[in-house]
Amino acid sequence: MRNRILLLAVVSVAVAALALSSLSDRLLPAPAATPPAVTAPVPAPPEPQPPPTRTSAVELRRGDNLVRALGREGVGARVGHEIAQALRHGGADLRRLRPRDTLELTWNLEGEPVELMYAPSPWLGYVVFATGDGWEVRRAETRPDVRVEAVAGEVQRSLFEAVEQASESAQLVLEMVEIFSSDFDFTADTRTGDRFRLLVEKRYAGETFVDYGRVLVAQYVSDGRVLTGIGFERDGRFGYYDPDGRSLKKSFLRSPLEFTRVTSGFTYARPHPILGGLRPHLAVDYGAPSGTPVRAVADARVVRAGWNGGNGIQIHLRHRAGYETQYNHLSATARGVRAGGRVKQRQVIGYVGSTGLSTGPHLDYRVVHRGRFVNPLSEKFIPGEPVPAGARAEFLRLARERVRRLEDAAPL
């Protein structure tokens, strides 16, 4: 009996414990779920850095070759020849090395050359670099960005200064003088207040101006006279014409010197600086430093090249259509210019001096037409060839278009 009571007590306690556990499960909240583990990203290994280097400019001197220039920088002759050979294989013409060319040499910290950059022009560059098998070269070319722009200015003291004030190069002065060389003597006729405007090609590398291309239209206004030159290409040759298609390249240049000043004009009564009295001066005197080159104004045969009394050293030329020219008081004749020979227009025939009856360096320039002295500054010389009839319509269309563009971009 006692054992049964004990067993019932044990069972009762177990049932009660089970009931209490069930009730507890219903009353208490469930435990929170364990969040999944987050794995931190593994950082990427750092990029390998190139070994430290230093770069220096390579100085090119007059008469240098590449190996000699590199040798002054500490590059051994063998390596210098290897670099030069790689450049040649890459197409570089090392015979054209000039002091203005850009060369940069890169060294590693062990003092070994590892790269050379050579830029013969803004449009072309080479990079030579060391590899395990020697030297390799890469060539890079840039196409010029050609832009057509207007340039204009007014002469105050000189044409050079006017062009520079327009933030342009003196090269444009030379271009303009060449275009009008048969119609206008810039050494004698340039005046304060003269105006000019040009439509010119400019070549850029990126946004950096490099140089000029062709002048497409040029206009020069002096003392009410308007000179217009329009560039036109025919049969592969580019030349300049007036708005009616007449060539500006005439048989005679207006002046035998490029840039100087007129010190005495053509006159029949000038006080002679040495002999005294009034004497004819049937010439134009150009003041210029001794040694200034003198050009033949047209194709000719040489009549005289040497001493001629008071004229000092003289060159006398005979041209077509009855014209002759004389160049007096020279310091010397140019090599190869002798009586009986021939010279071409613009060829240097002698040099300014003060020989004979002369008070200082100058050129006494004379023009004879059919046996009579004429004024070189006002003589109307033989015109050049016009635009051919078959190209005339195209020229007139192009001329109107370009002149209108210049007038719109740079009104006078």
Buried (B, 14 or more C-beta within 10 A) or exposed (E): EEEEEEEEEEEEEEEEEEEEEEEEEEEEEEEEEEEEEEEEEEEEEEEEEEEEEEEEEBEBEEEBBBBEBBBEBEBEEEBBBBBBBBBBEBEBEBEEBEEEBBBBBBBBEEEEBBBBBBBBBBBBBBBBBBEEEEBEBEEEEEEBBEEBBBBBBBBEEBBBBBBBEBEBBEEBBBBBBBBBBBBBBBBBBBEEEBBBBBBBBBBBBEEEBBBBEEBBBBBBBBEEEEBBBBBBEBEEEEBBBBBEBEBBBBBBBBBBBBBBEBEBBBBEEBEEEEEEEEEEBBBBBBBBEBEBBBBBBBBBBBBBBBEBEEBBBBBBBBBEEEBBBBBBBBBBBBEEBEEEEEBEBBBBBBBBBBBBBBEEBBBBBBBBBEEEBBEBBEEEBEBBEBBEEEBEEEBBEBBEEBBEBBBEBBEE
